[in-house]
Amino acid sequence: MRELARPESERICCDPYVIYFINPGILEFIRNNPDKARAETERYDRFLPGAVNSVVARVRYFDDFVKKSIDEGLEQLIIMGAGYDTRAYRIEGLKKLKVFEVDHPNTQSVKIEKIKQIFNSLPDHVMYVPVDLAMEDLGQKLQEAGYDQSKKTLFLMEGLLYYLPPRFVDEILSFILINSSKGSTILFDYFPESVVDGSCELEVGRNLHNHLAEIGEPLQFGIKEGTVETFLSERGFSGVKSVTAEEYKKMYFHGANKDRNVCNLYSFAHAVVEK
């Protein structure tokens, strides 16, 4: 929402639908208490310096990756842990494809009602796939929803894997490798293992670890720094690319945004299915 408040020429990303998914009580508090809201924003930025800008860069990078994939012949998009992701509704070209939004039934039911409110109906190109990964079979659910494993597919996992037990991460990656066509890709973000286990030497890393645990969303999966290529290669993927904070800072934060700091703990990665 902060990004929408910036002049259009300075926005790193733009999600016009984000406002619909914010608690109305929060919006009312901001309207009625601008000074307190500003102070809280500044406190958060001191506590987790650069985190908001890294998340903004993540949205932009993932958006750009989806658009590039469409240009290169993408046939299906699967958004794992879709939450309130709005790419299916705002990225040009996706309406010509099938988009599968996979999420926990409780979260997805709220999302569906919001989408109905925004568009008055559910779009034909989006398949909603409710799955509880702890109890249900991902492959069966996707197949029932019409997933075609012969089509070139992008599996997008934004803000997801680090909340899952390592066993679930391996199961998801194994499923993708076995049940997708050659040239399909995965795209996700990740934290260093040290942030997940609480041993990070950086204060922001310890703050992030503790904060998420306190709000009931503890980190469970991380990748040891410098090993993402090995991690994915060992699981059968190729063409591994890791995008560091330094790299996305150079990509997006220049001009009026050059002084906006990012958090070095946020990295992105993508890789290809080769068969």
C-alpha positions in Angstrom: 0.0 0.0 0.0 2.9 2.3 0.7 4.0 2.0 -2.9 0.6 3.2 -4.2 1.0 6.4 -2.1 4.1 7.3 -4.1 4.0 9.3 -7.3 3.4 7.0 -10.2 6.8 7.7 -11.7 8.5 6.5 -8.5 6.6 3.2 -8.0 8.7 0.1 -8.2 5.5 -2.0 -8.5 1.8 -1.3 -8.6 -1.0 -3.5 -7.4 -4.3 -1.6 -7.8 -6.2 -4.3 -6.0 -4.2 -4.4 -2.8 -6.4 -2.0 -1.1 -9.3 -4.5 -1.1 -7.3 -7.0 0.9 -6.3 -4.7 3.8 -8.2 -4.8 7.0 -10.7 -1.8 7.0 -9.8 -1.1 10.6 -6.2 -0.5 9.6 -7.2 1.9 6.8 -9.5 3.8 9.2 -6.7 4.0 11.8 -4.3 5.5 9.1 -6.9 8.0 8.0 -7.8 9.1 11.6 -4.2 9.0 13.1 -1.7 9.9 10.4 1.0 10.9 12.9 0.7 7.7 14.8 0.6 5.7 11.6 3.7 7.4 10.4 5.5 6.8 13.7 4.6 3.1 13.5 5.9 2.9 9.9 9.2 4.5 11.0 9.5 2.1 14.0 8.9 -0.9 11.7 11.6 0.3 9.3 14.1 0.7 12.1 13.2 -2.8 13.4 13.5 -4.5 10.0 15.5 -2.1 7.8 15.0 -2.5 4.1 12.5 -5.3 4.4 9.6 -3.4 2.9 11.6 -2.4 -0.1 12.9 -5.9 -0.6 9.2 -7.2 -0.7 8.4 -4.4 -3.1 11.3 -5.5 -5.3 10.2 -9.1 -5.0 6.7 -8.2 -6.4 8.3 -6.3 -9.3 10.8 -9.1 -10.1 8.1 -11.8 -10.0 5.8 -9.6 -12.1 8.6 -9.1 -14.7 9.4 -12.8 -14.7 5.8 -13.7 -15.4 5.6 -11.2 -18.2 8.8 -12.5 -19.7 7.6 -16.1 -19.4 4.4 -15.2 -21.3 6.4 -13.7 -24.1 8.5 -17.0 -24.2 5.5 -19.2 -24.6 4.2 -19.9 -21.1 1.0 -22.1 -21.2 0.1 -22.4 -17.5 0.8 -20.5 -14.3 0.5 -22.2 -10.9 0.6 -19.9 -8.0 1.4 -21.9 -4.9 0.3 -20.4 -1.6 -1.6 -17.8 -3.6 -2.9 -15.9 -0.7 -3.9 -12.4 -1.9 -1.8 -12.5 -5.0 -3.5 -10.6 -7.8 -1.3 -11.3 -10.8 -4.0 -13.4 -12.5 -6.2 -10.3 -12.6 -3.8 -7.5 -13.4 -1.0 -8.9 -15.7 -1.8 -8.6 -19.4 -1.7 -11.9 -21.2 -2.6 -14.2 -18.3 -6.3 -14.2 -19.3 -5.3 -16.2 -22.3 -3.7 -18.9 -20.1 -4.9 -21.1 -17.3 -3.9 -19.9 -13.9 -4.1 -22.2 -10.9 -4.3 -20.6 -7.5 -3.3 -23.2 -4.9 -3.9 -22.3 -1.2 -5.3 -23.5 2.1 -9.1 -23.8 1.9 -9.6 -21.2 4.7 -7.5 -18.5 3.1 -8.8 -19.3 -0.4 -12.4 -18.9 0.6 -11.8 -15.4 1.8 -9.9 -14.6 -1.4 -12.7 -15.9 -3.6 -15.2 -13.6 -1.8 -13.0 -10.6 -2.3 -12.5 -11.4 -6.0 -16.3 -11.6 -6.4 -16.7 -8.2 -4.7 -14.1 -6.6 -7.0 -15.2 -8.1 -10.3 -18.8 -9.2 -9.5 -17.9 -12.7 -10.6 -15.0 -15.2 -10.8 -12.8 -15.1 -13.9 -13.0 -18.0 -16.2 -9.2 -18.4 -16.6 -8.5 -18.9 -12.9 -8.8 -22.3 -11.3 -9.0 -22.2 -7.5 -7.4 -25.2 -6.0 -7.9 -25.6 -2.2 -5.2 -27.8 -0.7 -4.1 -28.6 2.8 -0.6 -29.8 2.1 -0.4 -31.5 5.4 -3.4 -33.8 4.7 -4.1 -33.7 0.9 -2.4 -34.7 -2.3 -1.3 -31.7 -4.4 -1.1 -33.7 -7.6 -4.6 -35.1 -7.3 -6.0 -31.7 -6.5 -4.3 -30.1 -9.5 -5.3 -32.9 -11.8 -8.9 -32.5 -10.7 -8.7 -28.8 -11.5 -7.5 -29.4 -15.0 -3.7 -29.1 -14.7 -2.0 -30.4 -17.9 1.5 -31.6 -17.1 2.4 -31.6 -20.8 2.2 -27.8 -21.0 5.0 -25.4 -20.3 4.3 -24.2 -16.7 5.6 -21.6 -14.3 5.4 -22.6 -10.6 5.4 -19.3 -8.7 6.0 -19.6 -4.9 6.2 -16.1 -3.4 6.5 -15.8 0.4 5.8 -19.5 0.8 8.6 -22.0 1.1 10.2 -20.6 4.2 7.0 -21.2 6.2 6.9 -24.9 5.3 8.7 -27.8 6.9 11.7 -28.9 4.8 9.8 -32.2 4.0 7.0 -30.3 2.4 9.4 -28.2 0.3 11.1 -31.4 -1.0 7.7 -32.9 -1.8 6.7 -29.9 -3.8 9.9 -29.7 -5.7 9.8 -33.4 -6.4 6.2 -33.2 -7.6 7.1 -30.3 -10.0 10.1 -32.2 -11.4 8.2 -35.4 -12.1 4.9 -33.8 -13.2 5.8 -30.9 -15.4 7.1 -30.6 -19.0 10.6 -29.8 -20.1 11.2 -26.1 -20.0 8.8 -25.5 -17.1 10.2 -23.2 -14.4 10.1 -22.6 -10.7 10.4 -19.1 -9.1 10.6 -18.5 -5.3 12.1 -16.4 -2.6 14.2 -17.6 0.3 16.0 -16.7 3.5 19.5 -17.9 4.6 19.4 -20.9 6.9 20.9 -18.8 9.7 17.7 -16.6 9.8 15.5 -19.6 10.0 17.4 -21.3 12.9 18.0 -18.0 14.7 21.8 -18.0 14.4 22.1 -15.0 12.1 24.7 -12.5 13.2 22.8 -9.6 11.8 20.3 -7.9 14.1 17.7 -7.6 11.4 18.0 -11.4 10.9 17.4 -12.0 14.6 14.5 -9.5 14.6 12.9 -11.1 11.6 13.2 -14.6 13.1 11.8 -13.5 16.5 9.0 -11.4 15.0 7.6 -14.1 12.8 7.7 -16.6 15.6 5.9 -14.2 17.9 3.0 -13.6 15.5 2.6 -17.4 15.0 4.3 -17.7 11.6 7.7 -19.2 12.4 10.2 -19.7 9.7 10.9 -23.4 9.0 12.9 -23.7 5.8 16.1 -21.9 4.7 19.0 -22.4 2.3 22.6 -22.1 3.4 24.1 -19.0 1.9 25.8 -19.6 -1.4 24.3 -23.0 -1.9 21.0 -22.5 -3.7 22.5 -23.8 -7.0 23.7 -27.0 -5.3 20.4 -27.3 -3.5 18.3 -27.2 -6.6 20.7 -29.1 -8.8 20.7 -32.0 -6.3 16.9 -32.0 -6.7 17.1 -32.3 -10.5 16.7 -28.7 -11.6 19.1 -26.8 -14.0 19.7 -23.2 -15.1 19.6 -22.1 -11.5 19.8 -18.3 -11.0 19.9 -16.6 -7.6 19.0 -12.9 -7.4 20.7 -11.1 -4.5 19.6 -7.9 -2.8 22.5 -6.2 -4.4 21.3 -7.2 -7.8 17.7 -6.2 -7.4 18.7 -2.9 -5.8 20.7 -2.1 -9.0 17.7 -3.3 -11.2 15.0 -1.2 -9.6 16.2 1.4 -7.2 17.6 4.3 -9.1 16.7 7.9 -9.8 14.3 9.2 -7.1 14.5 5.7 -5.4 18.3 5.4 -5.3 18.5 6.0 -1.5 15.9 3.4 -0.6 17.7 0.6 1.2 16.9 -3.1 0.8 17.5 -6.0 3.2 20.3 -8.4 2.2 18.5 -11.4 3.7 15.8 -11.5 0.9 16.9 -13.4 -2.2 15.0 -14.9 -5.1 15.8 -17.9 -7.2 14.5 -19.6 -10.4 15.4 -22.8 -12.2 14.3 -25.0 -15.1 12.9 -28.5 -15.4 15.1 -30.4 -17.9 14.2 -33.9 -18.9 
